[in-house]
Amino acid sequence: MMSAISAAETVLKESGKPLSCREISDTALAKGYWQTSGQTPWATIAAQIYTDINKHGAASRFVKAGPDCFMLNSNSVITSAPTPKATKLPKVKSKVKDSKMLSFTQAAEKILATHGKKEPMHYRAITQKALELGLLNTEGQTPEATMYAQILTEIRRHKARGEQPRFVQHKGGFVSLSTWMSKGLAFDIEQHNKKIRSEVLKRLIAMGATEFEHFVSELLAKVGFEELKVTPPSKDGGIDVRGVLVVGEVIRTKMAVQVKKWNKGNVQAPHVQQVRGSLGTHEQGLIITTSDFSKGAKDEATRPDAVPVALMNGEQLVVLMVQHEVMVARRPHDILDLSLTDED
């Protein structure tokens, strides 16, 4: 039994003419050259061929002859035949541009921005275009499935945080960019959520110092901390809350937390050093502030050969509150939309 790429090469060699991905996959399956349990064998063939072209350029076994249509590269040496030492391959300009490899979601954003024309594109079309342009380098046989799964995962993650995802999911596997929306229901929802997040931060800043420390302690309990204790102000040594972060009832990490309810001004590097110096045995540090951190503080927090100190600014704190529905409530609504296609 041949691999998908070898089967495609064999089918094109026997045909002697360009074939579409569907024709290649149908022939390979019908003749028993290749087997697959996937529901989109033509997409797998296309992905494998695009990957070969991206990897080998002008020396690839394949040449694109049209949209999703390929033929054998007459200038390429067939894999089964040895390359004569005295033979030089003529220089052929590759259609694949050199570019930095991107993640699936980065590639999707780039393809939509440059080829979407502000209209939704199907995830399979996005994937094939990304492979064609050399934006992805994957050996997986179902890159289109990976692309769609990662886009949907990112959308769910951002929605859980109460943030506007960069992608918008449409019916039938179509995807668009949220930046294209300057009006409409989704745009109005995001504007509303921004106001709510801003109001939440204002309420945090309006709290008293002691009240804020106890609030953070209660929030950490919802996140998964146990054995939480608010340290008396006169004995905190820079630490306001201590507890144990429990993950999956297996991982237990002692945490020492400093909270800073600031309306303006960034937390500086000396504050990070203070927290690190106040850590007990096997403790990790965390600073939570309603403002932000200076570059020096961020550098100090991750300084090599020093105990790392985690940093959480005001926006990140609000995101955590939204995820755990603290001081906010979600209002689900059923939205009807016209289906663009019956295909998933």
C-alpha atoms as one frame of an Amber mdcrd trajectory, in Angstrom:
protein
   0.000   0.000   0.000   1.388   3.391  -1.025   1.442   6.602   0.951  -0.844
   9.416  -0.199   2.007  11.306  -1.864   3.338   8.205  -3.681  -0.158   7.296
  -4.853  -0.641  10.815  -6.236   2.674  10.566  -8.095   1.748   7.192  -9.568
  -1.703   8.353 -10.703  -0.296  11.459 -12.393   2.468   9.429 -14.041  -0.059
   6.957 -15.475  -2.389   9.763 -16.585   0.224  11.844 -18.355  -1.902  14.946
 -17.906  -2.934  17.370 -15.133  -5.615  16.128 -12.741  -7.644  17.704  -9.977
  -7.182  16.584  -6.386 -10.541  14.807  -6.501  -9.548  12.950  -9.686  -6.229
  11.946  -8.149  -7.783  10.701  -4.909 -10.664   8.903  -6.662  -8.260   7.094
  -9.002  -5.815   6.196  -6.222  -8.615   4.753  -4.094 -10.287   2.944  -6.997
  -7.027   1.242  -8.052  -6.130   0.356  -4.493  -2.933   2.416  -4.462  -3.942
   4.111  -1.238  -6.480   3.690   1.558  -7.862   6.232   4.005 -10.694   6.422
   6.512 -10.878  10.211   6.180 -14.024  11.801   4.770 -12.091  14.281   2.591
  -9.390  12.263   0.764  -8.986  14.952  -1.903  -8.092  17.496   0.776  -5.471
  15.117   2.178  -3.984  14.671  -1.303  -3.914  18.453  -1.817  -2.251  19.021
   1.542   0.434  16.411   0.841   1.189  17.833  -2.606   1.317  21.427  -1.350
   3.655  20.343   1.451   5.944  18.633  -1.081   6.011  21.769  -3.252   6.714
  24.010  -0.263   9.483  21.738   0.983  11.292  21.081  -2.309  10.405  24.127
  -4.426  11.493  23.708  -8.064  12.749  20.191  -7.275   9.324  19.017  -6.165
   7.731  16.093  -7.965   4.640  18.206  -8.573   3.684  21.438 -10.309   0.443
  23.319  -9.847  -1.412  23.410 -13.160  -4.512  25.275 -11.958  -6.814  25.696
  -8.964  -6.459  22.413  -7.012  -5.045  20.852 -10.172  -1.558  19.319 -10.452
   0.796  17.569 -12.848   4.210  15.949 -12.514   7.201  18.260 -12.671   9.155
  17.237 -15.767  12.249  18.954 -14.351  12.098  16.895 -11.140  13.867  13.588
 -10.681  11.429  10.753  -9.876  12.101   9.379  -6.420  12.527   5.800  -7.658
  15.343   6.733 -10.074  18.892   7.645  -8.968  20.128  11.129  -9.812  22.972
  11.124 -12.361  25.958  12.956 -10.904  26.747  14.851 -14.096  23.165  16.000
 -14.629  22.193  19.503 -13.623  18.579  20.419 -13.098  17.584  23.529 -15.032
  16.668  26.483 -12.868  12.916  26.907 -12.605  11.425  29.786 -10.668   9.231
  28.387  -7.914   5.781  29.811  -7.457   6.109  29.311  -3.709   7.437  32.421
  -2.023   9.905  32.109   0.811   8.157  33.119   4.000   8.328  32.536   7.708
   6.280  29.574   8.827   3.244  30.581  10.853   0.947  28.854  13.281  -2.390
  27.666  11.889  -4.283  30.620  13.356  -1.648  33.134  12.231  -1.791  31.706
   8.730  -5.598  31.840   8.768  -5.557  35.500   9.786  -3.042  36.327   7.038
  -4.982  34.477   4.332  -8.287  36.099   5.323  -6.691  39.555   5.442  -5.004
  39.239   2.032  -7.406  37.005   0.088 -10.753  37.168   1.885 -11.901  40.468
   0.378 -13.877  40.987   3.611 -16.004  37.944   2.785 -16.075  34.651   4.776
 -13.831  31.877   3.454 -14.240  28.141   4.026 -11.616  26.685   6.338 -10.541
  24.196   3.662  -9.916  27.018   1.190  -7.960  28.908   3.862  -5.813  25.849
   4.571  -5.073  25.068   0.940  -4.145  28.701   0.215  -1.842  28.773   3.251
  -0.125  25.584   2.076   0.153  26.904  -1.459   1.875  30.095  -0.250   4.215
  28.205   2.045   2.837  29.686   5.253   2.443  26.282   6.897   4.795  23.352
   7.265   2.916  20.306   8.463   3.313  16.587   7.937  -0.211  15.868   9.187
  -2.611  14.225   6.755  -5.573  16.407   7.751  -4.242  19.973   8.064  -7.658
  21.399   7.173  -9.171  19.686  10.232  -6.350  21.017  12.415  -6.892  24.510
  11.026 -10.615  24.514  11.820 -10.128  22.989  15.273  -7.555  25.618  16.251
  -9.712  28.482  14.982 -12.744  27.249  16.938 -10.633  26.661  20.061  -9.337
  30.230  19.922 -12.860  31.586  19.462 -14.110  29.653  22.508 -11.144  30.731
  24.634 -11.632  34.427  23.880 -15.376  34.239  24.437 -14.798  32.602  27.825
 -12.701  35.629  28.733 -15.373  38.048  27.580 -13.111  39.256  24.763 -13.763
  39.675  21.064 -12.103  36.803  19.134 -10.142  37.738  16.022 -12.175  35.165
  14.060 -15.923  34.956  13.484 -17.478  31.523  12.902 -20.215  31.262  10.267
 -22.403  28.323   9.316 -21.028  25.634   7.049 -17.352  25.933   8.041 -16.928
  29.533   6.874 -14.728  31.942   8.836 -14.150  35.708   8.737 -12.191  38.314
  10.703 -13.812  40.290  13.503 -11.903  43.413  12.377 -14.163  43.517   9.340
 -17.116  44.285  11.577 -17.699  48.005  12.024 -21.365  47.532  12.770 -23.879
  44.827  13.449 -24.859  42.633  16.376 -21.418  41.141  17.088 -19.829  44.597
  17.018 -22.457  45.973  19.399 -21.944  43.049  21.796 -18.186  43.623  21.874
 -18.629  47.349  22.540 -20.990  46.506  25.396 -18.558  43.967  26.874 -15.707
  46.472  26.720 -17.762  48.903  28.791 -18.571  46.196  31.332 -14.906  45.193
  31.671 -13.953  48.829  32.135 -16.639  49.257  34.819 -15.422  46.140  36.641
 -11.889  47.566  36.797 -13.228  50.869  38.137 -15.057  49.018  40.926 -11.869
  47.215  41.885  -9.948  50.481  42.065 -12.704  51.981  44.223 -12.224  49.282
  46.888 -10.261  49.935  50.055  -6.854  48.276  50.370  -7.970  45.660  52.936
 -11.210  45.006  51.067  -9.265  44.440  47.862  -6.909  41.960  49.557  -9.854
  39.899  50.812 -11.523  40.128  47.408  -8.390  38.743  45.713  -8.283  35.946
  48.295 -11.898  34.983  47.474 -11.168  35.103  43.737  -8.128  32.865  44.124
 -10.322  30.364  45.984 -12.610  30.200  42.933  -9.594  29.687  40.683  -8.431
  26.654  42.659  -6.327  27.921  45.571  -6.572  26.232  48.959  -5.330  27.058
  52.473  -5.626  30.785  51.730  -4.575  33.248  54.419  -4.590  37.050  54.272
  -1.398  38.225  55.966  -1.708  40.938  58.652  -0.430  44.276  57.236   2.275
  44.691  59.857   3.715  41.233  59.239   3.321  40.764  55.517   6.913  41.420
  54.451   5.482  42.481  51.096   3.179  39.452  50.909  -0.590  39.975  51.279
  -2.023  36.506  50.634  -0.556  33.035  50.925  -2.090  29.810  49.653  -1.635
  26.579  47.725  -2.608  26.346  44.058  -4.056  22.895  43.388  -4.213  21.569
  39.824  -6.067  18.334  39.165  -5.818  17.299  42.825  -2.232  16.241  42.067
  -0.070  19.339  41.586   0.197  21.546  44.665   2.199  24.764  44.468   2.735
  27.118  47.384   2.060  30.710  46.299   2.866  34.039  47.932   0.762  36.870
  46.488   1.244  40.615  46.693  -1.697  42.809  45.640  -1.420  46.443  44.630
  -4.612  48.434  44.155  -3.183  51.304  42.137  -5.154  53.792  40.075  -2.118
  54.969  38.110   1.573  54.245  37.815   3.199  50.920  36.973   4.662  48.396
  39.376   8.468  48.635  39.207  11.345  46.159  39.422  12.064  46.790  43.166
   8.565  45.514  44.004   9.336  42.258  42.192  12.611  41.971  44.104  10.748
  42.578  47.379   8.314  39.745  46.684  11.118  37.384  45.698  12.979  38.213
  48.895   9.879  37.455  50.988   9.260  33.993  49.544   9.333  31.038  51.889
  10.748  27.606  51.160   9.373  26.144  47.889   7.101  29.178  47.364   6.344
  30.851  44.045   5.576  34.551  43.783   2.628  36.370  42.203   1.919  40.104
  41.986  -1.623  41.229  41.161  -2.245  44.890  40.401  -5.113  46.978  39.057
  -2.588  49.007  37.029   0.285  47.518  35.006   3.982  46.611  35.119   7.018
  48.493  33.828   9.410  46.835  31.393  11.959  46.633  34.201   9.488  44.768
  36.388   8.709  42.298  33.611  12.408  41.702  32.972  13.093  41.245  36.681
  10.204  38.795  37.041  11.758  36.484  34.462  15.425  37.112  35.280  17.562
  33.994  34.670  18.911  32.145  37.714  16.232  33.697  39.935  12.914  32.398
  41.228  10.304  33.537  38.657   7.521  35.850  39.833   4.199  35.774  37.953
   2.611  39.116  37.062  -1.104  39.885  36.591  -2.191  43.383  35.543  -5.639
  44.963  35.759  -6.872  43.756  32.373  -5.745  40.190  33.090  -7.399  40.319
  36.506 -10.710  41.338  34.919 -10.368  38.530  32.341  -9.948  36.051  35.206
 -13.058  37.453  36.879 -15.067  37.124  33.663 -13.954  33.508  33.200 -15.210
  32.644  36.688 -18.219  35.005  36.524 -17.143  37.115  39.483 -18.881  40.524
  39.537 -20.310  39.753  36.076 -23.110  37.563  34.705 -23.442  36.024  31.246
 -26.673  36.517  29.297 -26.965  33.851  26.562 -29.201  34.530  23.567 -30.231
  32.402  20.606 -29.195  34.123  17.373 -30.554  32.957  14.023 -28.348  33.184
  10.929 -28.791  32.158   7.308 -26.753  29.106   6.311 -24.151  29.781   3.656
 -23.871  26.123   2.719 -25.031  22.720   3.875 -21.433  21.454   4.039 -19.797
  21.306   7.483
